[in-house]
Amino acid sequence: GGGGGGAAGSARLGGEHRRGEGGGGGEGGDGCCKRRCAGPTGDCQKGACEQAADGCCDIEDVPLKLLQNPMTGRQHRVEKLAPPKGYAARESAPPALRFTGPDGSVYCKPKTLDQLVGMTQELIADHPNLQFVGGNTSLGVTKYLNGTAPRATPDKYDAYVDVNDVAELGEMAVTMIQTSQFADAGVRVGAAVPLTELIVLLKSAAEDSAAMRGASAEGHNPSDKHPFVAAADHIAKVANSQVRNAGSWAGNLAMQHKYPTFPSDVALMLAMLQAQLRVLNVTTGEEDTLSVEDYWARSGAEVLLILNATIAPAKPAAASGGVRISRTDKVMQRHINSQAHVNAGAVLYAVDAGTGGQARITDAIVIMGGVSNRSFRASRVEEALVSAEAMDNAALLRVFDALSEDIDSAGMGFAPDHALGEGGVAYRRSVAHSLLYKYILAATLPFGGVAEDLERSARPTPERGVSTGAFYYQPHPKEAPIGEPIPKVGARVQCCGDAKYAADAVLPRGALWGSIAYTTKCAVQVLAIDTAPALAVPGVVDVATAPDIPGQNTLAVDPVHDEFFLLPIGEGSPTVGQPLAV
């Protein structure tokens, strides 16, 4: 007990992991009590790990191991707590929760979809300004959309409906869909599913699809990435891991429905995958199935609740030498915690045009965001791509003209452009054309029609991993006792068994056992304490409350901030668990 330290110390840098072994003014460098007390035990465990088979690692290295798992999308693992025993076996639905605040606003938490619909329809009459709440991560974004930045002024609502406990909205499934031409894996995902779980689900579906076709989900070459993988990698660029763990994909779409200029990466990817949204109009009670583009076009005055999304399998490339190119881009200020200046996604199907290294686009899906007043599907671009017999210079010019028409049709108007200033509109337009050109080059690359100096532009954006490093140092002898093992006070008596603890004390004859009674409500005032029921229990000798304390009824050292040992009559209980009596 208390050993530990050594002459050498080490630290891993990179924001994920840092460890000191020695060199810190104690036996453990970081001065942690856990390292002091459990140092020898930890050394034994590390020795066992070194001798164990591959896959067993030091507990301190677990975060680094998680980062190496491609299926997690570099996210922390998210697991929902299991419901209490008997919860699933209830014959009747669990009761919904409803609270009314001092300002008259209402907070509801339904447990089933029927409760959700019923409570929302009941609320909508008196509280038309209603908000569905999932992860509530939009608070950090809306200030840039409602004109209150840099002050973080969230939108105010009359009623809030928490959808996190509705089981139907948390469903996830990889579905096998048989079409007239092929069988492949699709996805069905509930509206309350966080972005992190959506990323894993999409990659899992891509793996299942690849297994059915005997190919890798990443494709045979870098330009043949499965559309599900491309979309998952793009969604992994949204905000940061904490936001993705909490925020739902449907909430991201709903925010863009309210603020069309918000360049939603999630909506862009779902549109690229041609997802079908199951939507409930809360006011009328009617359900509808909409494409993402149709959802964008619905009036903001409607109270729409997204229930789930179904993503059909991606159409495979043509069997005879065809290619499928899935590309996405997010042009932003920072790698994390940044909205896109321009975002785009495209799935292009191409075959050899037979004209000497030129491609012919047989099918195309092109989605653009951040370049106009709203995200949009570039239908004119898709038509120009498919109608061209070969992607030559003349065809390219027609495609670029079509993109300009699509942008003008969607409405170009960022005034003022808070992110890019006066040149923002021209910049966004230029970036959109550049990204589209990259996608066309990528579709042409497999057929050898891309010049050598342009080949680099056709390649996918390289992925940068987490930066790590190690630094080793020796403590200087003049800095002693820094870096030297120093046993903690009491370590020897603890190790040899001479230390005495409360449980070691021999109780005298007639000793009594006590139990503390705590408050079970918060933000309430103690009006009276009835000790009669406790005194009636066989074996109870007495009940002590605040007036029975002979000295000062306080645990605080600071006289300004008093902390009662037992809460007196007339005092408020700020939290649950305040001691009332013994």
C-alpha positions as CSV (number, residue, x, y, z in Angstrom):
1,G,0.0,0.0,0.0
2,G,1.4,3.3,-0.9
3,G,4.3,2.2,-3.1
4,G,4.5,3.3,-6.7
5,G,6.7,5.9,-8.1
6,G,9.8,5.4,-10.2
7,A,12.5,7.3,-11.8
8,A,10.8,7.5,-15.2
9,G,7.5,9.3,-16.1
10,S,5.5,9.3,-19.3
11,A,2.7,11.2,-20.8
12,R,0.6,10.6,-23.9
13,L,-0.7,13.7,-25.6
14,G,-3.6,14.3,-27.9
15,G,-6.5,15.1,-25.6
16,E,-7.6,11.6,-25.1
17,H,-5.2,10.2,-22.6
18,R,-2.5,11.4,-20.2
19,R,-0.7,9.4,-17.6
20,G,2.1,10.1,-15.1
21,E,4.1,7.4,-13.5
22,G,6.5,9.0,-11.0
23,G,7.8,12.5,-11.5
24,G,4.9,14.3,-9.8
25,G,5.5,14.8,-6.1
26,G,4.2,11.5,-4.9
27,E,4.4,7.9,-5.8
28,G,1.9,8.3,-8.7
29,G,2.8,11.5,-10.5
30,D,-0.8,12.7,-10.8
31,G,-1.3,12.6,-7.0
32,C,-4.4,10.5,-7.3
33,C,-5.5,8.6,-4.2
34,K,-6.5,5.7,-6.4
35,R,-3.0,5.4,-7.7
36,R,-1.6,5.7,-4.2
37,C,-3.8,3.0,-2.6
38,A,-4.1,0.7,-5.6
39,G,-0.7,1.1,-7.1
40,P,0.6,-2.4,-6.4
41,T,-2.7,-4.0,-7.3
42,G,-2.7,-2.1,-10.6
43,D,0.9,-3.3,-11.3
44,C,-0.3,-6.9,-10.8
45,Q,-3.2,-6.4,-13.2
46,K,-0.9,-4.8,-15.8
47,G,1.4,-7.8,-15.5
48,A,-1.5,-10.2,-16.1
49,C,-2.5,-8.1,-19.2
50,E,1.0,-8.3,-20.6
51,Q,0.9,-12.1,-20.3
52,A,-2.7,-12.4,-21.6
53,A,-3.8,-13.0,-25.2
54,D,-4.3,-10.2,-27.6
55,G,-7.3,-8.0,-26.8
56,C,-6.7,-7.6,-23.1
57,C,-5.3,-4.1,-22.4
58,D,-4.6,-1.8,-19.5
59,I,-7.8,0.0,-18.4
60,E,-6.1,3.3,-19.0
61,D,-5.7,2.4,-22.6
62,V,-9.3,1.5,-23.2
63,P,-10.2,4.9,-24.7
64,L,-7.5,4.5,-27.2
65,K,-8.7,1.0,-28.1
66,L,-12.2,2.4,-28.6
67,L,-11.0,5.0,-31.1
68,Q,-9.5,2.2,-33.2
69,N,-12.9,0.5,-33.7
70,P,-14.2,1.6,-37.1
71,M,-17.8,0.7,-36.2
72,T,-18.1,3.2,-33.4
73,G,-17.4,6.1,-35.7
74,R,-15.0,7.5,-33.1
75,Q,-17.8,7.9,-30.7
76,H,-18.2,7.1,-27.1
77,R,-20.4,4.0,-26.6
78,V,-24.0,4.9,-25.9
79,E,-26.3,2.4,-24.1
80,K,-29.7,3.1,-22.8
81,L,-30.4,1.9,-19.3
82,A,-32.6,-1.2,-19.1
83,P,-36.1,-0.6,-17.7
84,P,-36.9,-1.8,-14.2
85,K,-37.9,-5.4,-13.8
86,G,-41.6,-5.9,-14.6
87,Y,-41.7,-2.7,-16.6
88,A,-42.2,-4.5,-20.0
89,A,-44.7,-6.9,-18.5
90,R,-47.2,-4.2,-17.4
91,E,-50.6,-4.8,-18.7
92,S,-51.4,-1.1,-18.9
93,A,-49.2,1.6,-20.3
94,P,-47.0,3.5,-17.7
95,P,-48.5,6.9,-16.9
96,A,-47.3,9.9,-18.7
97,L,-45.7,12.8,-16.8
98,R,-47.0,16.4,-16.9
99,F,-45.7,19.5,-15.1
100,T,-46.7,23.1,-15.3
101,G,-44.1,25.8,-14.6
102,P,-44.6,29.1,-12.7
103,D,-44.8,30.9,-16.1
104,G,-47.6,28.6,-17.3
105,S,-45.4,26.6,-19.6
106,V,-46.1,22.9,-19.7
107,Y,-43.6,20.0,-19.8
108,C,-44.9,16.6,-20.8
109,K,-43.2,13.2,-21.0
110,P,-45.4,10.5,-22.7
111,K,-44.4,6.9,-22.5
112,T,-46.2,5.5,-25.6
113,L,-46.9,6.8,-29.1
114,D,-50.7,6.9,-28.3
115,Q,-49.9,9.1,-25.2
116,L,-47.7,11.3,-27.3
117,V,-50.3,11.9,-29.9
118,G,-53.1,12.4,-27.4
119,M,-51.2,14.8,-25.1
120,T,-49.9,16.8,-28.1
121,Q,-53.4,17.2,-29.6
122,E,-54.7,18.3,-26.2
123,L,-51.9,20.8,-25.7
124,I,-52.0,22.3,-29.2
125,A,-55.2,24.2,-28.7
126,D,-54.0,26.2,-25.7
127,H,-50.3,26.1,-26.5
128,P,-49.8,26.4,-30.2
129,N,-46.1,27.3,-29.8
130,L,-45.1,23.7,-29.0
131,Q,-41.7,22.0,-29.1
132,F,-40.8,18.3,-29.3
133,V,-37.7,17.6,-27.2
134,G,-35.1,14.9,-27.8
135,G,-31.5,15.7,-26.9
136,N,-32.3,19.5,-26.8
137,T,-28.9,20.1,-28.4
138,S,-30.3,22.9,-30.7
139,L,-29.8,25.4,-27.9
140,G,-26.2,26.0,-29.0
141,V,-27.2,26.6,-32.6
142,T,-30.5,28.6,-32.6
143,K,-28.8,31.8,-31.5
144,Y,-27.1,31.9,-34.9
145,L,-30.5,31.4,-36.6
146,N,-32.8,33.6,-34.6
147,G,-30.5,36.6,-34.8
148,T,-29.5,36.8,-31.1
149,A,-25.8,35.8,-31.5
150,P,-23.4,36.2,-29.8
151,R,-25.9,36.0,-26.9
152,A,-27.2,32.5,-26.3
153,T,-30.9,33.3,-26.4
154,P,-32.9,30.1,-26.9
155,D,-36.4,30.1,-28.5
156,K,-39.2,30.2,-26.0
157,Y,-42.1,27.8,-26.2
158,D,-45.4,27.4,-24.4
159,A,-45.1,23.6,-24.1
160,Y,-42.4,21.0,-24.3
161,V,-43.1,17.3,-25.1
162,D,-40.2,15.0,-24.3
163,V,-40.1,12.1,-26.7
164,N,-37.2,10.1,-25.3
165,D,-39.3,7.5,-23.5
166,V,-41.5,6.6,-26.4
167,A,-40.3,3.2,-27.4
168,E,-41.7,3.3,-30.9
169,L,-39.5,6.4,-31.7
170,G,-36.4,4.6,-30.5
171,E,-36.6,1.5,-32.8
172,M,-33.7,0.7,-35.1
173,A,-33.5,-2.1,-37.7
174,V,-31.5,-3.3,-40.7
175,T,-34.1,-4.5,-43.1
176,M,-33.6,-6.9,-46.0
177,I,-35.6,-5.6,-49.0
178,Q,-36.3,-7.6,-52.2
179,T,-36.9,-5.6,-55.3
180,S,-37.5,-6.9,-58.8
181,Q,-33.8,-6.5,-59.7
182,F,-31.9,-7.3,-56.5
183,A,-32.1,-8.0,-52.7
184,D,-30.1,-5.8,-50.4
185,A,-30.0,-4.2,-46.9
186,G,-32.0,-1.1,-46.0
187,V,-32.5,0.8,-42.8
188,R,-35.5,1.7,-40.6
189,V,-34.8,4.2,-37.8
190,G,-37.0,5.9,-35.2
191,A,-37.1,9.6,-34.8
192,A,-35.6,9.7,-31.3
193,V,-32.5,7.7,-32.2
194,P,-29.3,9.7,-31.5
195,L,-26.9,10.5,-34.3
196,T,-24.2,8.2,-32.9
197,E,-26.5,5.2,-33.1
198,L,-27.6,6.2,-36.6
199,I,-23.9,6.2,-37.7
200,V,-23.4,2.7,-36.4
201,L,-26.7,1.5,-37.9
202,L,-25.8,2.8,-41.4
203,K,-22.3,1.2,-41.3
204,S,-23.9,-2.1,-40.1
205,A,-26.3,-2.0,-43.0
206,A,-23.4,-1.4,-45.4
207,E,-21.6,-4.4,-43.9
208,D,-24.7,-6.6,-44.3
209,S,-25.1,-5.3,-47.9
210,A,-21.4,-6.1,-48.7
211,A,-21.7,-9.6,-47.1
212,M,-24.7,-10.3,-49.4
213,R,-22.7,-9.2,-52.4
214,G,-19.3,-10.6,-51.4
215,A,-17.6,-7.2,-51.3
216,S,-16.2,-4.7,-48.8
217,A,-18.5,-1.9,-47.5
218,E,-15.7,0.5,-48.5
219,G,-15.8,-0.8,-52.0
220,H,-13.1,-2.3,-54.3
221,N,-11.4,1.1,-54.7
222,P,-11.6,4.4,-52.8
223,S,-14.2,5.8,-55.3
224,D,-16.6,3.0,-54.7
225,K,-17.6,3.7,-51.1
226,H,-21.1,2.4,-50.2
227,P,-23.6,5.3,-49.9
228,F,-24.5,4.3,-46.4
229,V,-20.8,4.5,-45.3
230,A,-20.4,7.9,-47.1
231,A,-23.4,9.3,-45.3
232,A,-22.3,7.9,-41.9
233,D,-18.8,9.4,-42.3
234,H,-20.4,12.8,-43.1
235,I,-22.8,12.7,-40.1
236,A,-19.8,12.0,-37.9
237,K,-18.7,15.6,-38.7
238,V,-21.8,17.1,-37.1
239,A,-21.0,19.1,-33.9
240,N,-19.0,16.9,-31.5
241,S,-19.3,13.4,-29.9
242,Q,-21.3,14.7,-26.9
243,V,-23.9,16.3,-29.2
244,R,-24.1,13.3,-31.5
245,N,-24.6,11.1,-28.4
246,A,-27.6,13.1,-27.3
247,G,-29.1,14.8,-30.3
248,S,-31.5,13.0,-32.5
249,W,-31.5,13.0,-36.3
250,A,-35.2,14.0,-36.5
251,G,-34.5,17.0,-34.3
252,N,-31.9,18.1,-36.7
253,L,-34.4,17.9,-39.5
254,A,-37.0,19.7,-37.5
255,M,-34.6,22.6,-36.8
256,Q,-34.0,23.0,-40.5
257,H,-37.8,22.9,-41.1
258,K,-38.1,25.9,-38.8
259,Y,-35.0,27.6,-40.0
260,P,-34.5,26.7,-43.8
261,T,-31.2,28.5,-44.0
262,F,-29.7,26.0,-41.4
263,P,-27.3,23.8,-43.5
264,S,-28.3,20.5,-41.9
265,D,-25.8,17.8,-42.7
266,V,-28.2,15.1,-41.5
267,A,-31.0,16.3,-43.8
268,L,-28.6,16.5,-46.7
269,M,-27.5,12.9,-46.2
270,L,-31.0,11.5,-45.8
271,A,-32.0,13.3,-49.0
272,M,-29.0,11.8,-50.7
273,L,-30.0,8.3,-49.5
274,Q,-33.6,9.1,-50.7
275,A,-35.0,8.4,-47.2
276,Q,-38.8,8.2,-46.8
277,L,-40.1,10.0,-43.7
278,R,-43.2,8.9,-41.8
279,V,-44.7,12.1,-40.5
280,L,-47.7,12.8,-38.3
281,N,-49.6,16.1,-38.6
282,V,-50.4,16.6,-34.9
283,T,-53.2,19.1,-35.6
284,T,-55.2,17.0,-38.0
285,G,-54.0,13.5,-36.8
286,E,-53.1,12.5,-40.3
287,E,-50.1,10.4,-41.2
288,D,-48.1,10.8,-44.4
289,T,-45.0,9.5,-46.0
290,L,-42.7,12.2,-47.4
291,S,-39.4,12.4,-49.1
292,V,-36.9,14.8,-47.5
293,E,-37.5,17.3,-50.3
294,D,-41.2,17.1,-49.7
295,Y,-40.6,17.6,-46.0
296,W,-38.6,20.7,-46.8
297,A,-41.5,22.1,-48.8
298,R,-44.1,21.6,-46.1
299,S,-45.4,24.8,-44.4
300,G,-43.6,25.8,-41.2
301,A,-47.0,26.6,-39.8
302,E,-47.8,22.9,-39.6
303,V,-47.0,21.0,-36.4
304,L,-45.3,18.0,-37.9
305,L,-43.9,15.1,-35.8
306,I,-41.4,12.8,-37.6
307,L,-42.0,9.2,-36.5
308,N,-39.4,7.3,-38.4
309,A,-37.4,7.1,-41.6
310,T,-37.0,4.2,-44.0
311,I,-34.0,4.1,-46.2
312,A,-34.2,1.7,-49.1
313,P,-31.1,-0.2,-50.3
314,A,-28.8,1.7,-52.6
315,K,-29.0,0.7,-56.2
316,P,-25.9,-1.2,-57.2
317,A,-23.6,-0.2,-60.1
318,A,-24.2,-1.6,-63.5
319,A,-23.1,-5.2,-63.8
320,S,-21.0,-4.7,-66.9
321,G,-18.2,-2.4,-65.9
322,G,-20.3,0.3,-64.3
323,V,-19.3,2.3,-61.2
324,R,-21.2,3.9,-58.4
325,I,-19.6,7.0,-56.9
326,S,-20.7,8.2,-53.4
327,R,-19.2,11.5,-52.4
328,T,-20.0,14.0,-49.7
329,D,-18.3,17.2,-48.6
330,K,-18.6,19.7,-45.7
331,V,-16.7,23.0,-46.2
332,M,-16.4,24.5,-42.7
333,Q,-14.2,26.7,-40.5
334,R,-13.2,23.9,-38.1
335,H,-13.2,20.2,-38.1
336,I,-15.7,20.0,-35.2
337,N,-18.3,22.3,-33.7
338,S,-18.9,24.2,-36.9
339,Q,-21.8,24.6,-39.3
340,A,-21.1,24.1,-43.0
341,H,-20.5,27.1,-45.3
342,V,-21.4,24.7,-48.1
343,N,-22.2,21.0,-47.9
344,A,-23.0,18.6,-50.7
345,G,-23.6,15.0,-51.4
346,A,-23.9,13.0,-54.6
347,V,-24.4,9.4,-55.8
348,L,-23.4,9.0,-59.4
349,Y,-23.8,5.9,-61.6
350,A,-21.5,5.8,-64.6
351,V,-20.5,3.5,-67.4
352,D,-17.9,3.8,-70.1
353,A,-19.2,6.1,-72.9
354,G,-17.1,4.2,-75.4
355,T,-15.5,7.5,-76.7
356,G,-12.0,7.0,-75.3
357,G,-11.9,7.3,-71.5
358,Q,-15.1,9.4,-71.1
359,A,-17.9,8.4,-68.7
360,R,-21.6,8.5,-69.3
361,I,-23.7,9.2,-66.3
362,T,-26.7,6.8,-66.2
363,D,-28.3,8.0,-63.0
364,A,-27.5,10.8,-60.5
365,I,-28.6,12.1,-57.1
366,V,-27.1,15.6,-56.2
367,I,-28.0,17.5,-53.0
368,M,-26.7,20.9,-52.1
369,G,-26.8,22.9,-48.9
370,G,-25.5,26.2,-47.6
371,V,-25.5,27.8,-51.0
372,S,-29.0,29.2,-51.1
373,N,-31.9,30.0,-48.7
374,R,-32.5,26.3,-48.2
375,S,-31.0,22.9,-49.0
376,F,-32.2,21.5,-52.3
377,R,-32.0,18.6,-54.7
378,A,-30.3,19.8,-57.9
379,S,-32.9,18.3,-60.3
380,R,-31.7,20.3,-63.3
381,V,-28.1,19.1,-62.7
382,E,-29.3,15.5,-62.5
383,E,-31.2,15.9,-65.8
384,A,-28.2,17.5,-67.5
385,L,-25.9,14.7,-66.3
386,V,-28.1,11.9,-67.4
387,S,-29.0,13.4,-70.8
388,A,-25.3,13.8,-71.8
389,E,-24.0,11.0,-74.1
390,A,-20.5,11.6,-72.6
391,M,-18.9,13.9,-70.0
392,D,-17.0,16.1,-72.4
393,N,-16.4,19.9,-72.0
394,A,-19.6,20.9,-73.6
395,A,-21.6,18.6,-71.3
396,L,-19.7,20.0,-68.3
397,L,-20.7,23.6,-69.2
398,R,-24.3,22.5,-69.5
399,V,-24.2,20.9,-66.1
400,F,-22.7,24.0,-64.5
401,D,-25.3,26.2,-66.1
402,A,-27.9,23.8,-64.7
403,L,-26.4,24.2,-61.2
404,S,-26.6,28.0,-61.5
405,E,-30.3,27.7,-62.4
406,D,-30.9,25.3,-59.5
407,I,-29.3,27.8,-57.1
408,D,-31.3,30.7,-58.4
409,S,-34.5,28.7,-58.2
410,A,-33.8,27.8,-54.6
411,G,-33.2,31.5,-53.7
412,M,-29.8,33.0,-53.1
413,G,-29.9,35.4,-50.3
414,F,-27.7,35.6,-47.3
415,A,-28.0,39.2,-46.1
416,P,-25.9,39.8,-44.1
417,D,-23.7,36.7,-44.4
418,H,-22.6,36.5,-40.8
419,A,-20.0,33.8,-41.5
420,L,-18.3,35.0,-44.7
421,G,-19.1,38.7,-45.0
422,E,-19.9,40.5,-48.3
423,G,-18.1,38.0,-50.5
424,G,-19.9,35.0,-49.0
425,V,-22.6,34.6,-51.7
426,A,-20.0,34.5,-54.5
427,Y,-17.8,32.2,-52.5
428,R,-20.6,29.7,-51.7
429,R,-21.6,29.6,-55.4
430,S,-18.0,29.0,-56.5
431,V,-17.6,26.2,-53.9
432,A,-20.8,24.5,-55.1
433,H,-19.5,24.4,-58.7
434,S,-16.1,23.1,-57.5
435,L,-17.6,20.3,-55.5
436,L,-19.8,19.2,-58.4
437,Y,-16.8,19.2,-60.7
438,K,-15.0,16.9,-58.2
439,Y,-17.8,14.5,-58.2
440,I,-17.9,14.3,-62.0
441,L,-14.1,13.8,-62.1
442,A,-14.5,11.0,-59.6
443,A,-17.1,9.3,-61.8
444,T,-14.8,9.6,-64.9
445,L,-11.6,8.5,-63.1
446,P,-12.2,4.7,-63.3
447,F,-12.4,5.0,-67.1
448,G,-9.1,6.7,-67.5
449,G,-10.4,10.0,-68.8
450,V,-9.0,12.3,-66.1
451,A,-5.8,14.1,-66.9
452,E,-2.9,13.5,-64.5
453,D,-2.9,17.1,-63.1
454,L,-6.6,16.7,-62.3
455,E,-6.5,13.3,-60.8
456,R,-5.7,14.7,-57.3
457,S,-9.0,16.6,-57.4
458,A,-10.9,13.5,-58.2
459,R,-9.6,11.6,-55.2
460,P,-11.7,11.5,-52.0
461,T,-10.7,13.8,-49.1
462,P,-8.1,12.0,-46.9
463,E,-9.2,11.2,-43.4
464,R,-7.0,12.5,-40.6
465,G,-6.8,10.2,-37.5
466,V,-6.5,11.3,-33.9
467,S,-3.0,12.7,-33.1
468,T,-1.1,10.9,-30.4
469,G,2.5,11.2,-29.1
470,A,4.7,10.1,-26.2
471,F,7.2,12.0,-24.1
472,Y,9.7,10.4,-21.8
473,Y,11.7,12.3,-19.2
474,Q,14.0,11.7,-16.2
475,P,13.4,13.7,-13.0
476,H,16.4,15.8,-12.0
477,P,18.1,14.7,-8.7
478,K,18.1,18.3,-7.4
479,E,14.3,18.2,-7.5
480,A,14.1,15.4,-4.9
481,P,11.8,14.3,-3.3
482,I,9.9,14.9,-6.5
483,G,9.9,11.6,-8.4
484,E,10.7,9.5,-5.3
485,P,8.3,7.0,-3.8
486,I,6.8,8.4,-0.6
487,P,4.5,6.1,1.4
488,K,1.3,7.7,2.5
489,V,0.6,8.3,6.2
490,G,-1.0,5.1,7.7
491,A,0.1,2.9,4.8
492,R,2.1,0.5,7.1
493,V,-0.6,0.0,9.7
494,Q,-3.2,-0.6,7.0
495,C,-1.0,-3.2,5.3
496,C,-0.1,-5.2,8.4
497,G,-3.7,-5.1,9.8
498,D,-3.1,-2.8,12.8
499,A,-5.3,0.0,11.5
500,K,-8.7,0.3,13.3
501,Y,-11.9,1.1,11.5
502,A,-15.4,1.8,12.8
503,A,-16.5,-1.7,12.0
504,D,-13.7,-3.1,14.2
505,A,-15.0,-1.4,17.3
506,V,-16.5,-3.8,20.0
507,L,-19.9,-2.5,20.8
508,P,-20.7,-2.1,24.5
509,R,-23.7,-3.8,26.0
510,G,-26.9,-1.8,25.3
511,A,-25.5,-0.2,22.1
512,L,-28.1,1.1,19.7
513,W,-28.2,1.1,15.9
514,G,-29.3,4.3,14.2
515,S,-30.8,5.1,10.8
516,I,-31.1,8.5,9.2
517,A,-34.4,9.6,7.7
518,Y,-34.1,11.9,4.7
519,T,-36.4,14.2,2.8
520,T,-38.0,12.7,-0.3
521,K,-38.9,16.0,-2.0
522,C,-37.0,19.0,-3.1
523,A,-37.8,22.7,-3.0
524,V,-40.2,22.3,0.0
525,Q,-40.4,23.6,3.6
526,V,-40.4,21.4,6.6
527,L,-43.6,22.2,8.5
528,A,-43.7,19.3,11.0
529,I,-42.1,16.0,11.8
530,D,-44.4,13.3,13.1
531,T,-42.3,10.8,15.1
532,A,-45.2,8.6,16.3
533,P,-45.2,6.1,13.5
534,A,-41.4,5.4,13.9
535,L,-41.7,5.1,17.7
536,A,-44.5,2.5,17.2
537,V,-42.1,0.2,15.4
538,P,-40.9,-2.6,17.8
539,G,-37.4,-2.1,18.9
540,V,-37.3,1.7,18.3
541,V,-36.1,3.5,21.4
542,D,-36.2,7.1,20.4
543,V,-36.3,9.5,17.4
544,A,-33.8,12.4,17.5
545,T,-34.6,15.6,15.5
546,A,-32.9,19.0,15.3
547,P,-34.0,20.2,18.8
548,D,-32.4,17.1,20.4
549,I,-28.9,18.2,19.3
550,P,-27.1,19.6,22.4
551,G,-24.5,21.6,20.5
552,Q,-24.5,23.4,17.2
553,N,-26.7,21.9,14.5
554,T,-24.2,22.4,11.8
555,L,-21.6,20.5,9.6
556,A,-20.2,23.7,8.1
557,V,-16.8,25.1,8.9
558,D,-17.7,28.4,7.1
559,P,-20.1,30.3,9.3
560,V,-21.5,32.2,6.3
561,H,-22.7,29.1,4.5
562,D,-24.4,27.0,7.1
563,E,-25.1,23.3,6.6
564,F,-27.5,21.7,9.0
565,F,-26.8,18.2,10.4
566,L,-30.6,17.7,10.9
567,L,-33.0,20.0,9.0
568,P,-35.0,22.1,11.6
569,I,-38.7,22.8,11.4
570,G,-39.3,25.8,9.2
571,E,-36.2,25.4,7.1
572,G,-36.4,24.6,3.4
573,S,-35.1,21.4,1.8
574,P,-33.3,22.5,-1.4
575,T,-32.7,18.9,-2.5
576,V,-33.9,15.4,-2.0
577,G,-31.9,13.6,0.7
578,Q,-31.6,16.2,3.4
579,P,-31.2,14.6,6.9
580,L,-34.3,15.1,9.0
581,A,-34.0,12.7,12.0
582,V,-32.1,9.8,13.4
